[in-house]
Amino acid sequence: MLDQFVDTDRYPIDKPGDPAWQEEIDRTRRELDTVGCRVIPDFIRPELHESLRREGADIAPLAYYETEIVNAYNLAIDTPLPAGHPGTTTMERGNAFVAYDRVPADAIIRRLYTDPAFQHFIASCFGLPRVHELADPLSRLCLNVINPGKSHPWHFDTNEFTVSMVTQTPESGGEFQFCPNIRSAEAENFHDVRAVLAGRGEHLIRRLTLRPGDLQLFKGRYSLHQVSPVRGALARHTAIFAYTEQPGVVGSVARTRQLFGRVLPEHLAAQGGAVRVDQLLD
């Protein structure tokens, strides 16, 4: 039932093999290969943008709010690190997350996240035979809430790629900024990461203006990224659809508690034996 909320006339994601479907796949792959990001405008039908916004606004108060001092790798800030390591640079994280188990089953973002045709489209965009819903019971789909005066500072994602959609934009600020493929599964590239964190990496940064209903595909595991401080009276809301190439990926206990203020038995059971996609710092 994707055509109820996705503009399938423009993006026939329910028709694999259709020339327009293949054209979108090819374009997305090119942009992911070159800059690590692709934005598909008005993926959700414009007449549903207000419903999308309202659904997010209704659950935003359920977010876990806890301003914290963090680093780009989401390591505990007292983790012993060599002098000059970019992980020693700390920032204030003021965004909050509504967990998957707080998102209503009939919400547009949840129906989209679990739809097999959508998942097949996403897998094809990333050149994969299939994608798996993140096994994490809290972070597989969540709403990122950034209130006025707050930001989501520089960080890397746990999963190798991210699919997201802004559902409410602020009056000003809240700009998405990223450093395309600044690291790889084989190399951390601490030199460039350190330069960005120190304010010397402007040449490595790209900026995007995202609108409600736009679908964003992003290699967030390998691209350092942030959302600049939100200004004005409105919060910035973004749905984050977390898929992974391998099944069984669950967030660490420490990071889950950091983001949601709680952990579930699944996190405790996976501790020390969670599926990892690489050996990079989390």
KEKE-3310 file (N, C-alpha, C; in steps of 0.2 Angstrom, whole numbers, plus 5000, padded with zeros to 4 digits):
npx = (5004:5010:5008:4999:5005:5018:5025:5022:5020:5030:5041:5042:5043:5037:5038:5049:5062:5055:5058:5059:5061:5073:5081:5081:5087:5100:5104:5105:5114:5126:5127:5129:5141:5150:5148:5143:5129:5112:5098:5081:5069:5053:5048:5038:5021:5016:5004:5003:5012:5009:5002:5013:5021:5013:5012:5025:5027:5017:5023:5035:5037:5039:5052:5069:5077:5092:5105:5122:5140:5150:5159:5165:5165:5156:5161:5164:5168:5179:5187:5203:5214:5226:5237:5231:5222:5207:5196:5197:5192:5178:5161:5145:5130:5114:5102:5088:5080:5066:5061:5060:5049:5040:5034:5020:5011:5004:5009:5016:5030:5033:5026:5032:5045:5045:5040:5041:5043:5049:5060:5067:5069:5078:5089:5093:5097:5108:5116:5114:5110:5099:5092:5092:5081:5087:5092:5091:5080:5076:5083:5080:5071:5069:5064:5073:5075:5078:5078:5075:5090:5098:5109:5115:5129:5145:5147:5149:5139:5132:5127:5131:5125:5113:5095:5084:5072:5067:5054:5049:5054:5065:5063:5075:5092:5098:5105:5110:5126:5140:5154:5160:5163:5174:5181:5185:5180:5192:5201:5203:5207:5211:5218:5211:5198:5201:5205:5193:5185:5192:5190:5197:5194:5185:5185:5182:5169:5152:5135:5118:5101:5087:5070:5054:5047:5057:5067:5082:5097:5111:5128:5132:5140:5153:5154:5158:5147:5135:5121:5118:5116:5099:5087:5075:5057:5053:5056:5067:5063:5067:5065:5073:5078:5084:5094:5103:5117:5120:5112:5105:5112:5115:5114:5127:5127:5131:5130:5117:5110:5115:5108:5094:5091:5089:5090:5086:5083:5088:5099:5108:5110:5117:5129:5146:5146:5140:5134:5146:5149:5162:5178:5179:5180:5166)
npy = (4994:5006:5017:5024:5034:5036:5045:5036:5038:5046:5041:5025:5014:5002:4995:4985:4985:4993:5006:5019:5016:5010:5020:5029:5021:5020:5033:5036:5027:5032:5045:5041:5034:5044:5055:5050:5052:5054:5063:5061:5071:5076:5063:5057:5060:5077:5081:5074:5079:5087:5078:5069:5078:5081:5068:5066:5076:5073:5062:5067:5072:5061:5058:5054:5065:5071:5081:5079:5077:5072:5062:5061:5047:5042:5036:5032:5047:5046:5037:5029:5037:5040:5055:5068:5061:5061:5057:5063:5075:5084:5087:5095:5086:5089:5084:5073:5057:5047:5031:5016:5008:5017:5022:5024:5010:5013:5024:5034:5034:5022:5012:5014:5010:4996:4991:4979:4981:4994:4991:4983:4992:5001:4992:4990:5002:5004:4994:4981:4964:4962:4971:4972:4974:4984:4975:4980:4984:4996:5006:5004:5010:5027:5043:5058:5072:5089:5102:5120:5129:5118:5105:5092:5086:5083:5066:5048:5035:5020:5009:5004:5011:5024:5028:5042:5054:5070:5077:5088:5105:5117:5135:5142:5138:5121:5114:5101:5094:5087:5075:5068:5051:5051:5042:5024:5006:5001:5010:5023:5036:5047:5059:5068:5068:5074:5087:5092:5092:5101:5113:5116:5110:5114:5113:5100:5098:5096:5104:5102:5107:5101:5095:5092:5076:5073:5060:5054:5045:5039:5037:5034:5028:5030:5043:5057:5068:5081:5090:5107:5120:5123:5136:5148:5145:5132:5114:5103:5089:5072:5057:5042:5028:5013:5002:4987:4978:4965:4953:4954:4965:4974:4988:4994:4992:5003:5014:5013:5016:5029:5035:5032:5031:5019:5001:4986:4968:4962:4970:4968:4954:4954:4959:4960:4951:4955:4957:4964:4976:4980:4984:4997:5011:5013)
npz = (5000:4997:4989:4995:5003:4998:4983:4971:4958:4953:4959:4956:4966:4970:4959:4954:4942:4933:4921:4926:4939:4939:4934:4945:4955:4949:4948:4962:4966:4960:4966:4980:4979:4975:4984:4995:4999:4996:4991:4990:4983:4990:4992:5000:4998:4994:5000:5011:5020:5031:5039:5042:5049:5060:5066:5070:5079:5089:5096:5100:5113:5120:5119:5125:5135:5138:5141:5136:5137:5124:5112:5095:5093:5101:5112:5130:5139:5147:5142:5140:5129:5116:5116:5107:5100:5090:5097:5110:5109:5115:5115:5117:5117:5113:5107:5106:5108:5102:5105:5095:5101:5105:5094:5085:5077:5066:5061:5048:5046:5052:5045:5033:5035:5038:5026:5014:5000:5000:5007:4998:4988:4995:4998:4984:4980:4988:4982:4987:4990:4999:5013:5031:5045:5058:5072:5084:5097:5101:5093:5080:5072:5075:5081:5079:5089:5090:5099:5100:5101:5104:5097:5086:5088:5079:5074:5071:5064:5070:5062:5045:5035:5033:5033:5031:5036:5037:5047:5052:5051:5058:5062:5059:5056:5061:5051:5040:5040:5033:5031:5017:5016:5025:5032:5031:5030:5033:5037:5049:5048:5056:5055:5046:5052:5065:5061:5056:5068:5075:5068:5057:5045:5035:5021:5019:5022:5018:5015:5017:5013:5020:5018:5024:5020:5011:5006:5013:5009:5016:5020:5034:5043:5039:5036:5044:5053:5057:5065:5064:5077:5082:5078:5083:5086:5084:5085:5077:5069:5065:5056:5058:5049:5052:5044:5041:5033:5038:5047:5064:5071:5085:5096:5108:5126:5133:5123:5120:5132:5133:5123:5125:5138:5144:5144:5136:5138:5126:5123:5134:5132:5120:5124:5122:5112:5101:5084:5072:5059:5056:5062:5067:5078:5088)
capx = (5000:5015:5005:4995:5009:5024:5023:5024:5020:5036:5046:5038:5047:5034:5038:5056:5063:5052:5063:5059:5063:5080:5084:5082:5092:5106:5106:5106:5121:5131:5128:5132:5148:5154:5148:5140:5123:5107:5092:5075:5064:5045:5046:5031:5016:5015:4997:5003:5017:5006:5001:5020:5024:5009:5014:5031:5025:5014:5027:5041:5037:5041:5059:5073:5081:5098:5111:5128:5146:5151:5164:5163:5165:5152:5165:5164:5173:5185:5191:5210:5216:5232:5236:5229:5217:5201:5191:5198:5188:5172:5155:5138:5125:5107:5096:5084:5077:5060:5063:5055:5043:5036:5032:5013:5011:5000:5012:5018:5037:5034:5023:5037:5051:5044:5037:5046:5045:5053:5066:5070:5072:5084:5094:5095:5100:5115:5119:5114:5104:5094:5094:5089:5080:5092:5089:5090:5073:5075:5085:5079:5067:5068:5063:5078:5072:5082:5074:5078:5096:5101:5112:5117:5136:5149:5147:5148:5133:5134:5126:5135:5121:5107:5090:5081:5067:5065:5047:5048:5060:5065:5063:5081:5097:5097:5108:5114:5133:5144:5161:5159:5168:5180:5184:5182:5180:5199:5205:5200:5208:5211:5220:5205:5193:5204:5205:5186:5183:5196:5188:5201:5192:5180:5186:5180:5162:5146:5130:5112:5095:5082:5063:5049:5045:5062:5071:5089:5101:5117:5133:5133:5145:5159:5154:5157:5141:5131:5116:5120:5111:5092:5085:5068:5052:5051:5061:5069:5062:5069:5064:5079:5076:5091:5095:5110:5118:5120:5106:5107:5116:5112:5118:5130:5123:5133:5127:5109:5108:5116:5103:5087:5090:5087:5092:5082:5086:5092:5105:5112:5111:5121:5135:5152:5145:5135:5137:5149:5151:5169:5182:5180:5177:5158)
capy = (5000:5011:5022:5028:5039:5038:5047:5031:5040:5049:5036:5018:5009:4996:4991:4984:4984:4998:5011:5025:5013:5008:5027:5031:5017:5022:5040:5036:5024:5037:5050:5037:5032:5050:5060:5046:5054:5055:5066:5060:5076:5074:5056:5057:5064:5083:5082:5071:5082:5089:5072:5067:5082:5080:5062:5067:5081:5070:5058:5070:5073:5054:5057:5054:5071:5071:5084:5076:5078:5066:5063:5059:5040:5039:5032:5036:5052:5045:5031:5031:5038:5043:5062:5070:5057:5065:5055:5067:5081:5083:5092:5095:5083:5091:5081:5068:5051:5043:5025:5012:5005:5023:5025:5020:5005:5015:5030:5034:5032:5015:5008:5014:5006:4989:4988:4975:4984:4999:4988:4981:4998:5003:4988:4991:5009:5003:4989:4975:4959:4964:4974:4969:4979:4983:4970:4983:4985:5003:5011:5002:5016:5032:5050:5062:5078:5094:5108:5126:5130:5112:5103:5085:5087:5078:5059:5043:5031:5013:5005:5006:5016:5027:5031:5046:5059:5076:5077:5095:5109:5123:5141:5143:5133:5114:5112:5095:5095:5080:5075:5062:5045:5053:5036:5018:5001:4999:5016:5028:5043:5051:5066:5073:5069:5079:5093:5094:5094:5107:5119:5117:5105:5117:5110:5093:5098:5098:5106:5101:5109:5095:5097:5087:5072:5071:5054:5054:5039:5042:5032:5038:5025:5032:5050:5061:5072:5084:5095:5113:5122:5124:5142:5149:5142:5125:5109:5099:5081:5068:5050:5038:5021:5010:4995:4984:4973:4959:4953:4953:4970:4977:4993:4993:4994:5010:5019:5013:5020:5036:5038:5031:5031:5013:4996:4980:4962:4961:4973:4964:4947:4955:4962:4957:4946:4958:4957:4970:4976:4981:4985:5004:5013:5014)
capz = (5000:4997:4985:5000:5006:4993:4977:4967:4951:4952:4961:4956:4970:4970:4952:4952:4935:4929:4919:4931:4946:4938:4934:4952:4958:4946:4951:4969:4967:4958:4972:4986:4977:4975:4990:5001:5001:4990:4994:4985:4985:4990:4992:5003:4994:4998:5004:5018:5024:5038:5043:5044:5054:5066:5069:5074:5085:5094:5100:5102:5120:5123:5118:5131:5135:5143:5138:5138:5134:5120:5107:5089:5092:5106:5118:5136:5138:5151:5139:5139:5122:5115:5116:5100:5097:5089:5102:5116:5108:5117:5112:5120:5113:5116:5104:5110:5103:5103:5103:5091:5104:5106:5087:5084:5072:5060:5059:5041:5046:5054:5039:5027:5038:5038:5020:5010:4993:5002:5009:4992:4985:4999:4996:4978:4980:4991:4979:4991:4989:5004:5020:5037:5050:5064:5077:5091:5098:5102:5088:5073:5069:5080:5079:5082:5091:5092:5102:5099:5106:5104:5091:5086:5086:5075:5076:5066:5065:5072:5056:5040:5031:5036:5029:5036:5033:5041:5047:5054:5050:5062:5058:5056:5059:5060:5044:5040:5038:5033:5027:5013:5016:5028:5034:5028:5035:5034:5040:5053:5045:5062:5054:5044:5058:5070:5057:5056:5075:5077:5064:5051:5040:5031:5014:5019:5024:5013:5018:5014:5016:5019:5018:5026:5015:5007:5009:5013:5010:5018:5022:5040:5047:5036:5035:5050:5051:5062:5063:5067:5082:5079:5081:5083:5091:5082:5085:5071:5070:5059:5057:5056:5048:5053:5041:5041:5028:5041:5053:5071:5074:5091:5099:5114:5132:5135:5119:5120:5138:5132:5118:5126:5145:5146:5140:5136:5138:5120:5123:5139:5129:5115:5126:5121:5106:5096:5077:5070:5052:5055:5068:5068:5084:5088)
cpx = (5004:5012:5001:4999:5016:5021:5026:5023:5027:5042:5042:5042:5044:5034:5046:5057:5060:5058:5064:5062:5071:5084:5085:5087:5099:5109:5108:5113:5127:5132:5131:5139:5152:5154:5145:5133:5118:5101:5086:5070:5057:5044:5040:5027:5015:5009:4998:5009:5015:5005:5008:5022:5020:5011:5020:5030:5022:5018:5034:5042:5039:5049:5063:5078:5086:5104:5117:5134:5148:5157:5161:5162:5160:5155:5164:5170:5180:5189:5198:5212:5222:5232:5235:5224:5210:5195:5191:5194:5181:5167:5149:5133:5118:5101:5094:5081:5071:5062:5058:5049:5039:5032:5025:5014:5008:5004:5016:5026:5038:5031:5028:5043:5050:5041:5042:5048:5050:5060:5070:5073:5078:5090:5097:5099:5108:5119:5120:5109:5098:5096:5090:5087:5085:5088:5088:5083:5071:5077:5084:5075:5066:5067:5069:5075:5077:5078:5078:5084:5100:5104:5113:5124:5139:5149:5147:5142:5136:5133:5129:5131:5115:5102:5086:5076:5066:5057:5045:5054:5059:5064:5069:5086:5095:5099:5111:5121:5136:5150:5161:5165:5174:5184:5181:5182:5187:5203:5201:5201:5208:5213:5215:5200:5195:5203:5198:5184:5186:5194:5192:5200:5186:5180:5183:5172:5157:5140:5123:5106:5090:5075:5059:5047:5051:5065:5078:5092:5108:5122:5136:5138:5152:5160:5153:5151:5138:5125:5117:5114:5104:5090:5078:5064:5051:5057:5062:5067:5064:5068:5070:5077:5083:5090:5102:5111:5118:5115:5109:5111:5112:5116:5121:5126:5125:5130:5120:5107:5109:5110:5096:5086:5088:5090:5087:5086:5090:5098:5110:5114:5117:5128:5141:5151:5141:5139:5140:5150:5158:5172:5183:5177:5170:5157)
cpy = (5006:5018:5027:5034:5041:5040:5042:5032:5043:5044:5029:5013:5003:4992:4990:4982:4989:5003:5016:5022:5012:5015:5030:5027:5019:5028:5040:5032:5028:5042:5047:5036:5038:5054:5056:5048:5055:5057:5065:5065:5073:5067:5054:5062:5071:5084:5079:5074:5084:5083:5069:5071:5081:5073:5062:5071:5078:5065:5061:5071:5066:5053:5057:5060:5071:5074:5081:5078:5072:5068:5060:5051:5037:5035:5036:5041:5051:5039:5033:5031:5041:5051:5064:5066:5061:5063:5059:5074:5080:5089:5091:5092:5085:5088:5075:5063:5048:5036:5021:5010:5011:5025:5020:5015:5008:5022:5029:5031:5024:5010:5008:5010:4999:4986:4985:4978:4990:4997:4986:4987:5001:4999:4989:4997:5008:4997:4982:4970:4960:4968:4971:4975:4978:4979:4974:4985:4992:5008:5009:5007:5021:5039:5054:5069:5083:5100:5114:5127:5124:5110:5095:5086:5082:5071:5055:5038:5024:5009:5008:5011:5018:5030:5035:5051:5064:5076:5084:5099:5115:5129:5143:5138:5126:5112:5106:5096:5088:5080:5068:5057:5047:5047:5030:5012:4998:5004:5021:5035:5048:5059:5071:5074:5074:5086:5096:5096:5100:5114:5120:5113:5108:5114:5103:5092:5100:5100:5104:5104:5104:5098:5091:5083:5070:5065:5055:5047:5042:5036:5035:5034:5027:5039:5054:5067:5075:5088:5101:5115:5124:5131:5143:5145:5135:5121:5106:5092:5078:5060:5046:5031:5017:5003:4993:4979:4966:4959:4952:4959:4974:4983:4991:4995:5001:5015:5019:5017:5027:5039:5038:5031:5025:5008:4990:4974:4960:4964:4970:4957:4948:4957:4958:4952:4949:4958:4964:4970:4978:4982:4992:5005:5015:5022)
cpz = (5000:4994:4989:5002:5002:4986:4972:4959:4949:4954:4962:4960:4971:4964:4950:4945:4930:4927:4924:4937:4945:4937:4941:4956:4955:4948:4958:4970:4965:4964:4978:4985:4977:4981:4996:5003:4995:4994:4988:4987:4985:4989:4995:5000:4998:5002:5010:5022:5031:5042:5046:5049:5060:5070:5073:5080:5090:5098:5102:5109:5124:5122:5125:5131:5140:5139:5140:5134:5131:5116:5101:5088:5097:5111:5124:5136:5143:5149:5138:5132:5121:5114:5108:5096:5096:5094:5109:5115:5110:5115:5117:5115:5116:5112:5108:5105:5106:5100:5099:5094:5106:5100:5086:5077:5065:5058:5052:5041:5048:5048:5034:5029:5037:5031:5016:5003:4995:5004:5003:4988:4988:4997:4989:4977:4983:4988:4983:4989:4993:5010:5025:5042:5055:5069:5084:5092:5100:5096:5081:5069:5075:5077:5083:5083:5093:5093:5100:5104:5106:5097:5092:5084:5082:5078:5070:5068:5067:5066:5050:5035:5035:5031:5033:5032:5038:5041:5049:5054:5055:5058:5055:5059:5057:5053:5045:5037:5038:5029:5024:5014:5019:5031:5031:5033:5037:5037:5043:5051:5051:5060:5051:5049:5063:5067:5058:5063:5077:5073:5059:5045:5035:5024:5013:5020:5018:5017:5014:5017:5015:5021:5021:5020:5010:5010:5008:5014:5011:5021:5029:5045:5045:5035:5041:5048:5058:5060:5067:5072:5079:5082:5079:5087:5090:5082:5078:5073:5063:5061:5054:5055:5047:5050:5041:5036:5031:5046:5060:5075:5080:5094:5106:5120:5133:5130:5119:5127:5137:5128:5121:5134:5148:5142:5141:5137:5132:5120:5128:5136:5124:5117:5125:5115:5101:5089:5075:5063:5051:5062:5070:5075:5083:5088)
residu = (MET:LEU:ASP:GLN:PHE:VAL:ASP:THR:ASP:ARG:TYR:PRO:ILE:ASP:LYS:PRO:GLY:ASP:PRO:ALA:TRP:GLN:GLU:GLU:ILE:ASP:ARG:THR:ARG:ARG:GLU:LEU:ASP:THR:VAL:GLY:CYS:ARG:VAL:ILE:PRO:ASP:PHE:ILE:ARG:PRO:GLU:LEU:HIS:GLU:SER:LEU:ARG:ARG:GLU:GLY:ALA:ASP:ILE:ALA:PRO:LEU:ALA:TYR:TYR:GLU:THR:GLU:ILE:VAL:ASN:ALA:TYR:ASN:LEU:ALA:ILE:ASP:THR:PRO:LEU:PRO:ALA:GLY:HIS:PRO:GLY:THR:THR:THR:MET:GLU:ARG:GLY:ASN:ALA:PHE:VAL:ALA:TYR:ASP:ARG:VAL:PRO:ALA:ASP:ALA:ILE:ILE:ARG:ARG:LEU:TYR:THR:ASP:PRO:ALA:PHE:GLN:HIS:PHE:ILE:ALA:SER:CYS:PHE:GLY:LEU:PRO:ARG:VAL:HIS:GLU:LEU:ALA:ASP:PRO:LEU:SER:ARG:LEU:CYS:LEU:ASN:VAL:ILE:ASN:PRO:GLY:LYS:SER:HIS:PRO:TRP:HIS:PHE:ASP:THR:ASN:GLU:PHE:THR:VAL:SER:MET:VAL:THR:GLN:THR:PRO:GLU:SER:GLY:GLY:GLU:PHE:GLN:PHE:CYS:PRO:ASN:ILE:ARG:SER:ALA:GLU:ALA:GLU:ASN:PHE:HIS:ASP:VAL:ARG:ALA:VAL:LEU:ALA:GLY:ARG:GLY:GLU:HIS:LEU:ILE:ARG:ARG:LEU:THR:LEU:ARG:PRO:GLY:ASP:LEU:GLN:LEU:PHE:LYS:GLY:ARG:TYR:SER:LEU:HIS:GLN:VAL:SER:PRO:VAL:ARG:GLY:ALA:LEU:ALA:ARG:HIS:THR:ALA:ILE:PHE:ALA:TYR:THR:GLU:GLN:PRO:GLY:VAL:VAL:GLY:SER:VAL:ALA:ARG:THR:ARG:GLN:LEU:PHE:GLY:ARG:VAL:LEU:PRO:GLU:HIS:LEU:ALA:ALA:GLN:GLY:GLY:ALA:VAL:ARG:VAL:ASP:GLN:LEU:LEU:ASP)
# end
